[in-house]
Each structure stands twice: as structure tokens, then as C-alpha cells.
């Protein structure tokens, strides 16, 4: 078993074993309410560390152009199966830090357990990369879990 959360194998093992206690099986109610509010769609959204990618359908239904990434191939496979053919192409295997997204490519970066899934020492790197990917005036929002944990978020 891999003990390094910065390695895809760490996450592949957990998804393959069904050990994903952070997965709540759907979109958080607060996000669902936010996306149901009358707002202009059409924002380009990035979901890093998307896991099962529950939020892809919600953002898409609200009229946004969503891209979800995870470096766990097993997580991406499961997300694509769950989303079906219409949305499966929105999810890809990619490393948040190294994928060649152009600077300012996204209007929104939405996070749900991505930060806490990484060691605290990498948080400044996540902040820099997020700032690089957001267009000026873009939005960062999500659900942040901070504190000690034994096995992933």
C-alpha cells in the first residue's frame, strides 16, 4: 500500500478498494442552491482532484463549461462511468500542477477536499497554481476541510 498522497497510486488504491469516506455521494446542498440561483452561466470551471466528479453534472446543468481532473485513473474511470457518455468527456486524468492549462483559463476553480488531500507543505504551491489558472477577477470557492486526518481527506 502506498503512503504518499502525492502519488496517483495512493488514490488508485483507495478508489479500487472503495475506501472513499470523503465522498458524500452527491453535490453539497449549499452548492446545489448556489447553482440553482438565477445567474449567468457560461463560466469556465475547473474542478481539481474531482474524484467521482459529482459536481460536473450540476455545473453543466447550470450552463457552465466544466473541466474536472484527477490524477487517479481509477477515480476518473469511475466518474466517467457514473456521468455517462454525455458528460464523461468533461473528466480527464491530469496532474493539477503539470497539465498545460493556459494561465487565466478559468473563471471559477471549485474545490472539494482537494486541498486537504494534499500535505500542508504543498498548500502554497496549490494556491500559486490556482491563482495562475484563474482569470483576473475569477472565483475560488468550495468546501475546505482542515485538520489532522489518518487516511486521505
C-alpha positions as CSV (number, residue, x, y, z in Angstrom):
1,X,0.0,0.0,0.0
2,X,1.3,3.4,-0.9
3,X,1.5,6.0,1.9
4,X,2.3,9.0,-0.3
5,X,-0.8,11.1,-1.1
6,X,1.1,13.0,-3.7
7,X,1.3,9.8,-5.8
8,X,-1.6,8.6,-8.0
9,X,-1.2,5.0,-6.6
10,X,-2.2,6.2,-3.2
11,X,-5.6,7.3,-4.6
12,X,-6.0,4.5,-7.0
13,X,-5.7,2.0,-4.1
14,X,-8.4,3.8,-2.2
15,X,-10.8,4.0,-5.1
16,X,-10.2,0.4,-6.1
17,X,-10.9,-0.7,-2.5
18,X,-14.0,1.5,-2.2
19,X,-12.3,3.4,0.6
20,X,-13.5,6.9,-0.1
21,X,-15.1,8.2,3.1
22,X,-14.8,11.8,1.9
23,X,-17.2,11.1,-0.9
24,X,-20.7,12.1,0.1
25,X,-22.4,10.6,-2.9
26,X,-23.6,13.8,-4.4
27,X,-23.4,17.6,-4.6
28,X,-23.3,19.5,-1.3
29,X,-26.7,21.2,-0.7
30,X,-25.1,24.6,-0.5
31,X,-23.5,24.2,-3.9
32,X,-26.8,22.9,-5.4
33,X,-28.6,26.0,-4.1
34,X,-25.9,28.3,-5.4
35,X,-26.1,26.7,-8.9
36,X,-29.9,26.9,-8.9
37,X,-29.9,30.6,-8.3
38,X,-30.5,32.8,-11.3
39,X,-27.0,33.7,-12.5
40,X,-25.4,34.0,-15.8
41,X,-24.0,30.6,-16.9
42,X,-21.2,30.2,-19.3
43,X,-18.3,30.4,-16.9
44,X,-15.3,28.1,-17.4
45,X,-15.0,25.9,-14.3
46,X,-12.1,23.7,-13.2
47,X,-12.6,21.0,-10.5
48,X,-9.2,19.7,-9.5
49,X,-9.0,16.4,-7.7
50,X,-12.5,15.7,-8.8
51,X,-12.8,12.1,-7.6
52,X,-16.2,10.8,-8.5
53,X,-17.0,14.2,-10.1
54,X,-20.5,14.6,-8.7
55,X,-20.3,18.3,-9.3
56,X,-19.7,18.0,-13.1
57,X,-23.4,17.4,-13.9
58,X,-24.5,20.2,-11.6
59,X,-22.2,22.8,-13.1
60,X,-23.1,21.7,-16.6
61,X,-26.8,21.8,-15.9
62,X,-26.3,25.4,-14.7
63,X,-24.8,26.3,-18.1
64,X,-21.1,26.3,-17.2
65,X,-18.3,24.8,-19.2
66,X,-16.7,22.4,-16.7
67,X,-13.5,20.6,-16.7
68,X,-12.8,18.1,-14.0
69,X,-9.4,16.5,-13.4
70,X,-7.9,13.9,-11.2
71,X,-4.5,12.1,-11.4
72,X,-6.1,8.9,-10.2
73,X,-7.0,6.9,-13.3
74,X,-9.4,4.8,-11.2
75,X,-11.2,7.8,-9.9
76,X,-11.6,9.2,-13.5
77,X,-12.8,5.8,-14.8
78,X,-15.5,5.6,-12.1
79,X,-16.5,9.3,-12.6
80,X,-16.9,8.8,-16.4
81,X,-19.0,5.6,-15.9
82,X,-21.2,7.4,-13.4
83,X,-21.6,10.5,-15.6
84,X,-22.4,8.6,-18.8
85,X,-21.5,9.5,-22.4
86,X,-22.9,13.0,-22.4
87,X,-20.5,14.3,-19.7
88,X,-17.7,11.7,-19.5
89,X,-15.5,13.8,-21.7
90,X,-15.6,16.6,-19.1
91,X,-13.4,14.4,-16.8
92,X,-9.8,13.7,-17.5
93,X,-6.7,12.1,-16.0
94,X,-4.4,15.1,-15.3
95,X,-2.0,16.4,-12.8
96,X,-3.2,19.8,-11.4
97,X,0.4,21.1,-11.2
98,X,1.7,20.0,-14.6
99,X,-1.3,19.9,-17.0
100,X,-0.7,22.5,-19.7
101,X,-3.7,24.7,-19.0
102,X,-3.0,28.3,-20.2
103,X,-2.8,31.0,-17.4
104,X,-6.1,32.6,-16.8
105,X,-8.0,29.7,-18.4
106,X,-10.8,29.5,-15.8
107,X,-13.4,31.8,-14.4
108,X,-14.0,29.5,-11.4
109,X,-11.9,27.0,-9.5
110,X,-14.2,24.8,-7.4
111,X,-12.6,22.6,-4.7
112,X,-14.0,19.9,-2.5
113,X,-11.3,18.0,-0.5
114,X,-8.5,18.7,-2.9
115,X,-6.6,21.0,-0.6
116,X,-6.9,18.7,2.4
117,X,-6.0,15.6,0.3
118,X,-2.5,17.1,-0.1
119,X,0.1,17.6,2.6
120,X,0.1,21.0,4.2
121,X,3.6,21.7,2.8
122,X,2.1,21.7,-0.7
123,X,-0.7,24.2,0.1
124,X,1.3,27.3,-1.0
125,X,2.0,25.5,-4.3
126,X,-1.7,24.8,-4.7
127,X,-2.5,28.5,-4.0
128,X,0.0,29.7,-6.6
129,X,-1.2,27.3,-9.3
130,X,-4.9,28.2,-8.6
131,X,-4.1,31.9,-8.8
132,X,-2.2,31.2,-12.1
133,X,-5.2,29.3,-13.6
134,X,-7.9,31.8,-12.5
135,X,-8.6,34.8,-14.8
136,X,-8.3,38.2,-13.1
137,X,-11.5,38.6,-11.0
138,X,-12.2,34.9,-11.1
139,X,-13.7,33.0,-8.3
140,X,-12.3,30.4,-6.0
141,X,-14.9,28.6,-3.9
142,X,-15.6,25.2,-2.4
143,X,-15.6,23.3,0.8
144,X,-12.3,23.1,2.8
145,X,-11.6,20.5,5.4
146,X,-8.6,21.4,7.6
147,X,-7.1,19.5,10.4
148,X,-5.4,16.2,11.1
149,X,-6.5,13.0,9.3
150,X,-5.2,9.5,9.1
151,X,-6.1,8.4,5.6
152,X,-6.9,11.0,3.0
153,X,-9.4,13.8,3.4
